[in-house]
Structures are given as structure tokens and as C-alpha cells.
């Protein structure tokens, strides 16, 4: 199944992937909010009790808000303090990110993997098992760079709280304008550097997502092929769905847990408000500082909701994608 779909065109692959992305983003967004809030809190965003409002960029943090103590505690306090709908804060950014990301990512992965497998089978048979790892890494690199500004907006939308009565929280465009505003007010940087800040954290995102994809696909492909091998003669939409969801769940959970420290670094980079720090901080520097100053445990802040989100998300995306491809084929 993994490589028998070469007659499915790129537009059909992109359509299947976009449908899967919409479904996954809508279902798993609350876990993304929980993960981001926990990581932002660990980075020093003052969600604790205080006698006055705290200014975080353009956002006001409530004076009566207490510390988050875990994923379920985030859900409870967000619902209580901000309303049930805020668990889906940033869903529009997630959709704006997920559709082009997955719409490019999965079709490109398929194309690269099929080409690499054919090439290595003919010339270097011993390297064929590594085709999914290389294909996943290259495809993910492309989409990380292309969609980084939307990822930056989503992280900031989910990390900060808006408590001004009657004021609608900023959307994607206003969030990105807010990122640029401090630079424009100082007027001490050239225009290209102003817009470069919209790619804040792209290095950390690549450092997180490329290994994530490599681990995910190199785990998913053998598991998926083994499961599909059990039902090869009885292959239908239900068996394809089950095999791909199971393989995706296992692979996504393993990859998410392994790359959590890099996700922590990405979040810290993208919520940083000082433009000079943004331009001079590196992923390695953040990881070393967290390790030395806060301990290894802080490198895995938010690992629970991250794994709880990534496992089902990869399972949903891959299984839905393969089923739609099967139907179109």
C-alpha cells in the first residue's frame, strides 16, 4: 500500500492531505493550547496571582489567575477564566497552517519516498529502508520554511491571554503586526531584518520537525506495512484506516516524546518579546540555559499534551489521507 499508489496524481494527494489536516486541527487544538500554555508558563509568562495586571506584549494577564498544574488543570482554568471556546484559540491559525503544511508535506513525502525507493532499489538496495527517513526530513524542511510566520502567530495566540472586556483577541494578521511593531517603533533595523523576525524560531522548528519526521516515518512505514500485510487480500477502506491510524498513533507518540525539548526551545523563541534577544538567541543556547538553570525536567514541559496530541493527530492525518487516496484511486 505504501508504494502502490504512484498512479494517484499530486492534486488528489494534496486534496486528501488538506481534508485530513482540517479534521486533525479541529479535533486536537485544545491539547495544543494546553501544551503551549504550560511551556509559556515555564518560560516565565506570569500566569500566577498578582495584585495588578501584567502587560505581555499587547496582552493583559488577569490578576486572579493561578498557576497551571498540568494538562487537565489548563483545561479547567481556561474554561473557568476565559470560556470553553478559548480551548480552540488559534484554530484559525492551525487551519491556515495545517492545510498548506500537510497539503504540501504528505504529497511531497509520497513523491520523494516513491522516487527514492525506486532509485535505491535499482542502485543501492541496502539503502532502501532509509528512504522514508530522508523523504520525510526533506518534505518537512520545505513546509517549515514556507509556513513559519503562521506557526509564530499560532504560538503567540495560544500562549497569551486577553482579558480586556469587549476586545476581540487579535487574529493572525494583527498578531504578526504586533511582532513587527516594536522594531518599527525603534526604527533601528533595515526592512529585511524587520520581516526576518516573522521567521523567529524557524531554526528551532526545523530542529524539532526534521527529527520528528525522520523518527515518525521511519517508525510508521514498517509498522504500517506489517499491519497491512496481515490483511493484504482483504484490503478495503476500513482495514486501511485501522492499519494507518494504529501505525500513525505509535509513530507520532514516539516522535513527539523524543523531540519535546526542541519543542520547548521553539516555544520560548517564539514568545520572546525583546527584538534584540530574538535576533541573537539560538536553539542551542536556550536548551543549554534550561538544562543548567532549570533542570532536565523542564526540557520536557508539556510532553503529556504534546504526545496526547501528536499520536492521534498523526494517526488521523495519515489514515484519513490514505483512505481518501484509496477512494480517489
N, C-alpha and C positions, 0 to 999 in steps of 0.2 A: 504494500500500500504506500509506503513512504516514497518510493521512487517509481511507481507505476502510473503516475498522473501527469506525465510530460505532455499529454495532449490537451491539458487544461490551460487556456491562454492566460496571460498576465492580467487583463481586465477582470476576468472571472475570479482569479485568485484575490485580486485587490478588493472586489466586491464581497467575497466571502470573509476576508480578513476584517473589513470595515464593519460588517454586521456583528462579527464576534467581538470586536473592540467595544462597540456600543453596549452590548449586553454585559460584558465584563466590567466596564467602567461604572455603569449604573448600579450593579449589584455590590461591588466591593469598595465603593468610595468611603463609607463610614470607617472602615479599617484603615484606609489611607489617612483620614483625618486624625484618628487615634494615634497612629504611628508618628505623624508629623508633630502633633501637639506634645507628645512625650519627648521627642528629640529636641524640640524647640525649648521646652522647659529645662531639660538637662543642659542646654547651651546657655541658659541664663535669662530667657524671656520671663519676666516677673508675673507669673500667674498666681502668686501667693497673696495672702492677706496683707492689706496696706491701708493707711488712713487717707490716701489720696489716689487720684487716677494716675496711671503710669502712661507716658507717651512712648509708643513704639512705632517709629516712622509716622504714618498718618493715622494710626490706630490707637484707641484708648482702651486700656485694660481695666476691667471692673475692680473697684476697691475691695469687694467682698468675696473675691474668688479664691478658692483654696487650691492647694497643690494636687495635681493628678497623681494617683497611686496605682495606676495600671489601666489596661485597655477598657475593662468594664466601667471603671471609675470615670474615664474620659467620656464614655457614652452617657453615663448618668448625669455628670455635671454639665456637659454640653446641652443635653435635653433640658435640664433644670434651669440653667442660667441663660441659654441662648435660644432654646426651642428645638423641636425634633428635626426641623428642616435643615438646621445647621450641620447635621451629620453628613449632609450632601453638599457642604460648602466646597466649592471648587469643582463640582461635577461638570460644569460647562467647560472649564479648562481641561478636565480629564478627558472629556469627549473631543474637544478641539485637539488635544494631544494624541488621544488613543487612535482616532480614525486615520490621520495621516501616518502616525507611527506604525501601527500594526498593518495598515493598508500598504505601506512600503515594506515593512520588516518581513512579514511572513512570505509574501510573494518573492521578494529578493532572496530570502533564505532558501526557498524551494528551488529557484533558478540556480543559485550558486551551488547548492548541495548536489543537484542533479548533474550539473556540469563537472563539478569536482569528482564525483563518484565515477562518472564515465571516463574522465581523464585518468584518474588513478587506477581504475580497473584495467585500462589498456596499457599503462606505462609503469605504474608503481603500485601494484596490488597491496603491498604491506601498509601503504598509507591510506587506503580507502576508509578504515574506521575513523580516521581523523577528519573526514570531510564535513560532518555536521558541526564539529567544533570550529573549524575555520569559517565555514559558511555563516554560522550564527554570529560569530565575532565581527565579521566584515559587515553583514547586514545591520547589526545593531549600531555599529560605529556611524554608518550613514545616517540613520534616523536620529541618533543622539545629537549630532551636529545640526541637523536640519530643524529639529523641534525644541532645541534648548530654551529659547525665550519663553515658550508656553509652559515648559516644565518649571522655570523660575517663577512665573506668575502663579502656577498652581501651588507650589510650595509655600509662597508667601500668603496666598489666600487662605490656606488651611492652617498655617502656623499662628496667625494673629487673629485677635478678636475685635469686633466693632461693637461698641456699646452706646454710641450716640443715638438718642431716640429720634426716630423718624428719618434716619440717614441710612440709605441702602449701602451695604458693603460694596467696595469697589470691585468692578469686574476685571476681565483680563487686560483690556487696554489701559484702564485707569491705574491698575496695579503696576504695569510696565512703565507708564508715565511717571508714577511715583518713584520708581527705581532711578529714572533719569533725572528727576527734579533736583536732587542735591548737587549733582555735577553741574547742571546748567546754572544754578544759583551761584556756585563758586566761580564758574566761567574760567577755570584754570586748566582745562584739558581740551585737546583738539576734538573735533566731531567724531573722528573714527574711534577714539577712546571712549567717548560718551556711549556710542552704540555697542562697543565691545562689552560693556558691563551687562548688556542684556544676555550675554552668553556666560554670565557668572556661574561657576560650578560645572561648566561643560566638561572640564578635565576630570573633576570628581565623578561626574555622571558617566563618563567613558570608563573611568577606572572601576566603577561599580557595574555598569551594564555589560561591558565586554566579557569580563569573567562570568557574570551571571548567565549570559547567553551561552558561553562556552560550556559551563557546567550543566546548564539546563538541557541543551540539545545533545550533548554527549551522553547524558543520562537518559533523556527521553527516547531517543531513537532505538537503542537496543531493547528497552522495556516495551515500547510500542510494537516493535517488530515481533518480539516474543509473544506478546498477548494476541496480536493479530494472526500469528502463526497457528495458534490453537483453534481458530475459527475460520481459517482461510477459505474453506469450501462453503461455509455458511455465511460469508461476509454480506452484511447489509447495514443500513443506516444505524440500527441500534447497537450492533457489535462494534462498528467503527466509533460511535460515540463513546461507548463504555471503555474501549481499549485506549483511546486517545485521552479521555478525561483522567483515567487512572494513571497513565504514564505522565501526563502533564502535571497532575497533582503532586506526584512523588518528585519529579524533576524540579518543579517550581519551588517546592518547600525546601529542598536541599540547597538549591542555588540561593534562595533568599536568606537562609540562615548563614551560609558561608560568607556572603557579601555584605552582611549587615554593617560592619564597621565602615565600609566605604559609603553606605547609605547615610550613616551618621555624619560623615565628613561632608557629603553633598548638601545635606540639610543645613548644616552650620554655615557653609559657604553661602548658601542662597538666602539665609535670613540675616546675614551681616549687613548693617546699615551704613557703616563708615566706608565711603568710596575708596579711600586710600588703602584701607585694610583689604577690601575686596580685590584690588588690583595687585596686592603684594602677598596675599596669603596663598599657600599651596595645600593640596590634599595631604601630602606627606607631613607637612608642618602641623596640620590640625590633628592628624592621627597620633603623632608623637606627643603633642601637648595633652591630648585627652588621656593617653596611656600614662604619662608621667604624673599629671596633676590630679586626675580623677579616677584612675584605675581601669583595668581591663573591662570590668563590668559595664562601664559607661559606653564602651565601644559597641555594646550590643543593646543599647537603649532602643526600645521599640521593636525588638526582634519578634515578640509574640504577635502583635498585629501585622507585622511585615510578613511573617511566614503564613499567618492565617489568611492574609490577603493574596499572597503570591501563589500558594498552592492551588486554591480554587480558580484564581484568575487565569493562570496558565492552562489549567485543565479545561476551563470554559472556552478560552480563546482557541486552543488547539483543536478540541473536539468539535466545536461549532464550525470552525474553519474547514476541517476535514469533511464534516457531514455536508456542508453546503457545496464543497468541491465535488463530493460524491454525487449529489443530486444534479448539479450542473453538468457533470461528466456523463 
